[in-house]
Amino acid sequence: NVAAAYALAAQYLGMRFVYLEAGSGAPEPLSPRLIKTVRSVLDVPLVVGGGIRNEEQARRVVESGADLVVTGTLAERDVGALGKVIAAVKDAGSRKKSRT
C-alpha cells in the first residue's frame, strides 16, 4: 500500500508521528482497512482526521489503530456532538490499551 510506504518513510526520516487525513470536511473518514495497514508498519503515533462526524466513526478510527483523532469541522459545526465523540474516543482508547 502506498500510504503505508509513505508513512514508513516518514518514520525512517525521523518524523515523530504520522497524520493521515481524509481532508477538511471530507464526506467520510478514511477506511478502517487503510488505517490498520498504516498502523501495522509504524512505531510512532498515528493521527487520523477528516470526515469524522459522530461517535461511531471516531470509535472505528481508534479501533482501527489511530492514536489521536482530529475532528476540526465537527468542533466548528456541532459542539454538542463533540462531547459524544470525545467519550467514544476515550472509551475505545482505554479498551485498546487494556488489550496490549
Number of C-alpha atoms within 10 A of each C-alpha: 8 8 13 18 14 13 22 21 13 16 18 11 9 10 13 12 16 21 15 19 16 17 13 13 16 15 12 13 20 20 12 17 12 16 23 17 16 24 22 13 13 19 12 17 17 21 20 25 24 22 23 28 23 18 18 14 19 29 22 19 27 27 18 21 23 26 18 17 22 17 20 16 17 19 15 9 11 12 12 10 14 19 14 15 24 17 14 20 25 15 14 19 18 11 13 15 9 8 6 5
